[in-house]
Amino acid sequence: MKNIAQIAIIKPLHNLFDYEIPANMTNIKPGCRVCVEFGKKKVFGFVINIIENYNATNYRLKEIVELVDEEPIIDKETLNLFIWVSNYYHAPLGQVIGVGTPSFFRLGKKLNGDSSNVQRIDNNTISNNISLTKEQNDAIKTIEKSINNYKCFLLDGVTGSGKTEVYKNIQNKVYIKGSQTLIIVPEKNLIPELLEYFKVKNMRVAEYHSSLTPKKRFINWDLIQNCMIDIVIGTRSSVFLKIPKLGLIIVDEEHDPSFKNNTEARYNARDIAIFRAKNKNIPVILGSATPSSETILNITKKKYTHIKMRNRINNQSLPDLKVINMSNRKKNIIIAEEVISAIENRIENKEQTLVFLNRRGYSPVITCRDCSWVPQCKECNLNMTFHKNKDLLMCHHCGRIKKFYNNCLSCNSNDIAYIGEGTEKIEEIIKDKFVNSNIIRIDSDNTRKKGQTEKVFNDIRNNKYDIIIGTQMLSKGHNFPNITLVVIMNIDQSLFSPRLKAIEQLAQQLIQVSGRSGRGRKKGEVILQTSFPDNEDLNCLINHGYEKWMEKLLLLRSNLGLPPHRHWGIVQAKARKYLDAENFLDNIKNLISKNKEVKIFGPMPSAMQKKANLYNLNLIIQSKSKAKLNNVIKDCIPCIKDIPYSNKIRWTIDIDPIDYD
């Protein structure tokens, strides 16, 4: 009789692996790291279960090579969280642990430093010089009633209504009773401002995100799990952190799609945060000016408590909105004269303008006027975007690049047409119009260096720039008090997109980016350029507001049987041959088609049919019951390995998808 350890390996494999426990490893426990021989390599894995007095089989199991940890480095609570996420999202357990732990942790490294140095401060940390509004006070009173037990609150506040100050007050009450707070944000660019906001009177605050060095991430992880940190501010992977005295979770900008991990284990950090809070019996606050359809539906079902904040602090009014019809303008007019005039007015008054266009590069399409050549990515069959600053053609889907010097790569003609516009072209036009102004473009192409984004945001707050041109990086949560004009350009494609949540995300983006205007003492204005000013969705949003627009959207989705009223799971297959992916999904469809508790759609091509030289197809599985949907998929997974040529397919499962690329 042998003692066996079931090990999770950090690989996309759905099963655990059995290893014999050597006689000298009597103290091995679930949550410990071990070194094992996997194939011909030695790798580190995590002990999930111990099976004592295991009946010997007719084949010999490999022994564990080394026990890395004398005591579990993953505690029982966190290990159970990993297991739940693996089961709910049908993701390999080792892969879930991989995305939820620091890389040093997974490489078997130990931290030798002493974490017992920054000590707890027991005094009230809130500054008394901030006067709260009635709505802020009411929100705090409502939430603090449930400070010792689980309740999910939606803090639904317009941009500039002071949601962060509510967070701070509730966090302080949690701190006073000796507990820690986790604040999760959709993007790391939002963290520096929050770090400064919460660092008051020696409050111990730590950040946790992918841009930290592996060592710094491991150090912060160690400080957090040893209760040497009071507030953790991180991106989506921070939802997995071991926080022993966790007393409050805050999910800021809860609507944001960045909370959904779209590679490897396809989890949603917002939903895991709610699950974790419920299990821990602590409050969780979801904050947003544009709540997601899922959250609003849970409000209507009385699952969450709805707190509304409809006024900006200091009696600031919301910005005025002006719509400019671009359909009756000349084709070569990209920025309307009214916009140019409005920007000139801001410059004269020493105020700032934000020009928003959610498309980087110079032109999304170029073509040769002589031979009609259009550059396409060979691996995705999609048009490549021209980036003028670097003389590049780039595929924004797989990252493939080609050098391009304004000559046709087919006939060598220099008669090239540049169709459409990205942030680079807008920057060129604006620099030509405003030659004496300070102008900056902010997108992922020019903010890659560490600390660069934070420096630029500080420069904006210090009025170094008159005009800021940027993508969605600028639409979320930032406070730029001197921006009084926001210009929103070229949203028309999203109005007619077939993607599942395209129109919802567009509405959220419009409201969020509009909220960057008029946050200081001066009145703000938003100008929206569109060729479809009579669009029904756009008119409803502008004339009746986000709340009424969302009611209409949820009614439409209910009538059509779409999420969030129905539960979706998507099996996605990627293969070098279209037919291989299609046949693979057909086999899965046959496995589950007899089950009448689900509906099946497909196989069908993804919105992006080909990416990185792989064809992408989806099988959509739908049910009224989330439990029944998950059971069907769970029963199906063990059979997938028996599908012919399944080794040629890269397949993933996406539960509660926000898109179906």
Disulfide bonds with the S-S distance in Angstrom:
none
